[in-house]
């Protein structure tokens, strides 16, 4: 409730944190999952003002009709049905006025809080709060620029345009009108489907629910393992069921991008999960994360086994593979592994896919259904054109290495022959030893000074003479004893604080 009251930036942040069990405890995950991105719609007059700013005061030149009643209203944008002057039915996604300034102000606050956390809360430093906010800022910056979403639509359309893949014919990506789209207004084709979130979506004539599951899963796996470019927010409201068992996808503001290495690691993760090979699963995490020598792979694999083994073999009714994988990311974080953001987007997308499957078939098993398509995935990995491309890249990189090697060796030899050349050797344990030796010598020196003061004071006290006395002893002896006492207290505190 607090995040919703704080506004759109914090709603988006909460939704992101809900997918990061490696950063946030489970009880907070459960709360953040309750966040919704629905707000009161703006009066059409304000939407019309933005349209006039982008297209001119005479909207009739571009739009024959714009429905003043919104199809949906979220924290960043409002969606309206419209018809172009040329007759095509379209959907307009219009940015809410002032939202960029609001987000910028909120992000200033988030950066300040993140810096305070890193400075004054040592437990938060391994989580890199400032880096988390920076990544969130980049993602939000892309999501609020509708030109980026228009380009995402264009890329998805190209990926599903080939007639060679049978799944392409069953998937519809809205046409984007790039010439009309701007940073604040996205113009795209209106699809004639019903959102899967509505109960009557699967009751349409000629629609087979199990065929919809099959097409949806094949579409998702194609995006992940073949294209390396997938929809990052596949909830039921963004999937349209169309006549003749066709599926439409909308809302491409959040996408995931996977390089070939990550694609291969994800495939190996799913295969390891299906065979209960927890050592392989742990090693895939280690390979994907930035290098660290702090991870104990055997202990990590054991904790993964304790997490997953009790649920192995259950159907979706009792087991959610996406949530288990997200929990495994939390374990990886505890073992000092930084989980890549794209992997967390993938895990979140699995949760969404399983949610879609559950709406149709209570016993839908994502893992088993995915493995049925592994043949197509392997076939793509072994595609001659792809192998030729990979081999070409390998040859180019090898050529760069061979060309650069003589120059690098020459530079290294010149550096070593320089009269000012010195090799620095850093041994972390030596720093602690150096501090201990310095403190010990300081205490020893202080002990010599204290001993000298006590001996001097005692010699003065031992010789008779007409001295001015304090507490029955010569004044100079009292002063020397007093200084020795103060130094002794200082030395004692330095000793107990010694590393």
HUNORZI-V190305 format. One line per field, one symbol per residue. ss: DSSP state (A for helix, B for strand, O for the rest). psi: psi as a letter, one per 40 degrees, with the letter a starting at -180 (. if undefined). burial: b if it has 9 or more other ideal C-beta (glycine too) atoms within 8 Angstrom, else e. A space follows every 10 residues. Layout:
# HUNORZI-V190305
ss->???
psi->???
burial->???
This chain:
# HUNORZI-V190305
ss->OAAAAAOAAA AAAAAAAOOO OOOOOAAAAA AAOOOOOOOO OOOAAAAAAA AAAAAOOOAA AOBBBBOOOO OBBOOOBBBB BBBBOOOOBB BBBBBOOOAA AAAAAAAAAA AAAAAAAAAA OAAAAOOOAA AAAAAAAAAA AAAOOAAAAA AAAAAAAAAO OOOOOAAAAA BBBOOBOOOO OOOOBBBBBO OOOBBOOOAA AAAOOOOOAA AAAAAAAAAA AAAAAAAOBB BOOOOAAABB BBOOOBBBBO OOOOBBBOOA AAAAAAAAAA AAAAOOOAAA AAAAAAAAOO OOOOOOAAAA AAAAAAAAAA AOOOOOOOOO AAAAAAAAAA AAAAOOOOOO AAAAAAAAAA AAAAAAAAAA OOOOOAAAAA AOOAAAAAAA AOOAAAAAAA AAAAAAAAAA AAAAAAAAAA AAAAAAAOOO OOOOOOOAAA AAAAAAAAAA AAAAAAAAAA AAAAAAAAAA AAOOOOOOBB OOBBAAAAAA AAAAAAAAAA AAAAAAOOO
psi->dddddeaddd dddddddeeg eedhiddddd ddeehifhih iiiddddddd ddddeidged ddhdhhhehi dihaddiihi iihideehhi hhhhhhhedd dddddddddd ddddddddde gddeddegdd dddddddddd dddehedddd ddddddddde dhedhdddde hhhhhhgdee iadehhhiih ifihieehde deeihehhdd dddddddddd ddddeddfhi hefgideehh hiiffihihi gfdhiihhid dddddddddd ddddefgddd ddddddddii hieehhdddd dddddddddd eheiiddehh dddddddddd ddddffhhhi dddddddddd dddddddddd hdehhddddd ddeddddddd dehddddddd dddddddddd dddddddddd ddddddehde hihhhhhddd dddddddddd dddddddddd dddddddddd ddhiigihih feiidddddd dddddddddd dddddeeh.
burial->eebbebbbbb bbbbbbbbbb bbebeeebbe ebeebebeee ebebebbbbb bbeebeeebe ebbeebbeeb eebbbbbbbb bbbbeeeeeb bbbbbbeebe ebbeebbeeb bebbbbbbee beebeeeebb ebbebbbebb ebbbbbbbbb ebbbbbbebb eeeeeebbeb bbbbebbeeb beebbbbbbb bebbbbeeee bbebeebebe bbbebbbbbb bbbbbbebbb bbbbbbebbb bbeebbbbbe ebbbbbebee ebbbbbbbbb bbbbebebeb bbbbbbebbe ebeebebeeb bbbbbebbbe beeebbeebe bbebbbbbbb bbbebebebb ebbbbbbbbb bbbbbbbbeb beebebbebb bebbeebeeb eeeeebbeeb eeeeeeeeee eeeeeeeeee eeeeeeeeee eeeeeeeeee ebeebbeebb ebbeebbebb eebbebbbeb beeeeeeeee eebbbbbbbb bebbeebbeb beebeeebe
